[in-house]
Amino acid sequence: MMKSKNLSQLFVTVFSFAFASVLLTSCGGEKKSKSRVKTNEKGEIIEIAVANQSETGEYDPAGAAAYVYFSHQSYALDPLITYTKDGLYTPATAESWEISEDLLTYTFHIRKNAKWSDGSDVTSADFLNTMVRSLEPDNGAWYVDFLFPIKNAEAIFAGKASPDSLGVDASEPKVLKITLEKPCAYFLDMFPNVPTFYPSCKYAKDEDKDWDMLPEKNLSNGPWYMAERKPGEYVVYKKNPYFYDAENVNVLSIKMRFMDDDQARSAAYQTGELTMLAAPSALAEKYQGSPELTFTEIPQTNLVYINPNVAPFDNPKVRKAFALAVNREDISKVVGISCEPSKTFVGRFLKSKVDGTPWGVMQGNLLDENIEEAKKLLAEAGYPNGEGLPKISYTYPSLSYEGDVAQVLQQQWKLLGVDVELKALENEVYVATRREKTEQLIRMQWYADYNDPTSWLMMIVSDNSLNDVGYNSAEYDALMAESNLELDIQKRQDLLLKAEKLAVSEDTVILPLFTNNTANLIPPELVDYYYDVIAYPNYRAMKVKAE
């Protein structure tokens, strides 16, 4: 039975989980330490607890993958391959893989000792399980589009082909063979983090559609398994003794707490309840100069969608006028010290695969700030000084600094002669509303799912399930299709730069605002953990530095 949940979808970013906070707890066998993190006699960390947003969405890789899911994935699931700290591919559940000369067939060899947390074997069928269920429209998989390079996947999703025709061969338990429709330049990049390429355990085929919410059924093939869940409050993960690399996992337990409020997180850190925190800007400013404060560049963009299908933004001059009126420096000031202005859709810190240049440097400014030009364009569109414009509204989630950002935007657009109504929505409602594609101006944030510009650029292809702005450009779609087939990395990069310029500078359906470097408060004595090339955390070997 396919699972179909009527959950409001959350906005897909993993920004929150990747820089989690850690809670000190006690346990038997601990030894004395100046660190706020307790260890046992072996030097293993007894428990860390991480702060996440409210518990919404699913824990199923074939479902609605939101904040909480990505934390779960990081702890409890292991992909076929993953990234090193430097962004190189490295074996994970698959010990090796080959790609055919025609670039159409990918063959993965699964470790013989890859096990689920109940001791049963991880097999190729477990990966096929997720793919097949994702391609069932009623299952609501957010990341189903990422499967479409696979032979017949898109036709199956559209109801034009049988699931049995999917180009995935799982006939050998420890061999997974995937055949593509045509070469896809970024296909391998998706395996480390995209949910639909992760495995699902045997209970995913259960009659119980809520299997993923139940610790006894939500098995793990990763470093930790879901041991306890108190809905809306926390989930506890314990070290998975069957994990193939268990001997190198030094953290025995992770407690994921659901904490929405920045002030509560800040207070918890300052009182010692939390020992590691993705710090709100106001708190980070208090720790400037402290060895506890570090900054991590992340592949993320904060932006505004300008809906080209809703008046008056169906007029490109109006879209451009609103974009040119924005002053990003002013916005950055209200967000805080971790914020940097951004004028690209693709994350400004994403590194070029050609020469390692940050994307924002390579692409340059796609939108200048020019209030006089903005006024001129608005007048040319028939709305001098905003006269005659219909009611304009800006929709955003009622989280963190979003209200401050909204007020700055409102003031800047007022310089055009336009009074913009601010619509703050609870996060779940905001996401559901955004996906209806009916709002004029709506806030968006996107965090890379994989190490490639297409993690942003593919989402606004006309028929992409994540195209919440309703962009429909034959020229843009053609550029993206061509880039997917181009295996020369320089030529491919040139196509992607051109496509981004079309969407931002020319059609102006994307209004980039800023990028957040994450301000982390981390006790200096914590060592041997890292964030990979797209800033996902790896806490497996985390230790307390010897005194």
C-alpha positions, 0 to 999 in steps of 0.5 A: 500500500502506498503511503499518502499523507495530507501534510502541509509541505515545508519549505525544502532546505536543510539549513536548520539541521546542518548546524545543530545545537548540542545538549549536555546530558548525563549517563552512567560510566562517565568520567570527569571533564571540563567539557560540557559534553560527557564522555565514558571511560572509552572516550565516547561521547555519551549523548549530544542533542540537536535543535531542529525546527518544529516536527513537520513533514515525514521521515520517509525518503519517498515522501515530503522531505523537510527540515526534520527529514534531512536531520533524520537522513543525516543520522539514520540513513546511509547513501550509496556514495557520499562526499568527502570534506573536500567534495570528492566522491567516496564509498558509503553503502556502495563499496564501489561503482562503475559507469559505462562508456556511453554514460548511460549505465551506473552499477553500484556494488553494495557492501556485503556487511551493509545491514539495517538496524535489526541486523537484516541485509541492506539490498539493492531492492531497498533502493529500488523500494524508495524509487518506485514509491517516489514515482507513485504521485499519491506518495507526495515525494518532493524530490521525484523530479531528480529520478527523471534522468532514469529510463522511463521514470518520468513516463511512470510518474505521468502514468504512461508506463508501468513501474516494472519498466523503470531502468533499475535492475535490483535482481542481484541483492548486492548489485544495483544497476541504473540505466538512464534515458540519456547522459546526465552530467550531474547524475552522480552528484545526486546520490550523496544527499537527494532523498529519492536515491536513499534506501527504504526499509522493509516496513515502507511497504507496510499497510501502516502508512505511518511506519516512518513515525514509529521507531520499531519500524523505521529501521536505519542503515546509517550510524544511528537508529531511531530509538525513541520518538515523542511527537512534537518534542524530540527524537532520540537516535542511538548508535547502530551496532550493525552499521558497517563502520560502527567502530569509528562512530564515537557518539553513542546517542543523539537527541533531536529536540524541536525548538522553533524560538531563537530566544529559547535556543540562545538562553539554553546555550548561555545557561549551558543546556546547549553546548553547540549552537547555530547561533542567531545573529544577536547571540553571535554578535555577543561572542565576537572574538571568542574562540567558540564563534566560527563561521561556515560558508553554506551553499544557500540563497535567500530570495523573493519569487516574483510571480510572472503569472499574477498581475501586475507582475505579468509585466516584465518591466514591473518585475524588474522595477521591484527588483532594482529598488531593493538595497541588499546592504540594508537587508543584510544589516537587519539579518546580522553579522552572518549575512552577506548580500547576494545577487545570484540565484545559485549560491554565491559560495558554490565552487566552480567545477572548472577552477574552484571560483565561487559562483557569485564571483564568476557570475557577478551581479545579475541585478544592480540597485538603481532606484531611478531606473526602477522608477523609470521602468514602473512609469513605462509599464503604465504606473508612474509613482505606483499610480494605478497599481493593484493591491500588492502583497509580500508573503513570508514565513513568520520565522526568525528575522523574516519580519525585519526583512519584510519591513525593510523590503516594504520601506524600499518599495515605498520609494517607488510609490508603492504600499506593499501589504505584508502577509506573515504566515505560520511556516506550514501555511506559508509553504502550502501557500507558496506551492499554490503559485498564487502569491505576487511576491513570496519569500523563498530560501534554497539550500543545495541538495547536491554539489552542482548549480542545477540544484537551484537552476533545475527547480524552475524548469517549467514542469519541475515539481519544485517550480513554485514561482510558475516560471515557464520559459521555453528558452530557459528549459532548452538551455537547461536540457542542453546543459544536462547533456553537455559533458565538457565542464566549461561548456556546461558551466557557460550554459548554466551561467546563461540560463541563470542570467535569463531567469534573474537579469532578463525575465526577473522571476528571481530576486536574490537577496542574501546568503547566510554564513552560519555562525556556529558556537562550538566549544573548542574542545570538540574535535574530529567532526566536519561539514562537507562541501555542501555543509552537511555535518559529519559527527560520527568521529566527534571527540572531546580533545584530550586535556 
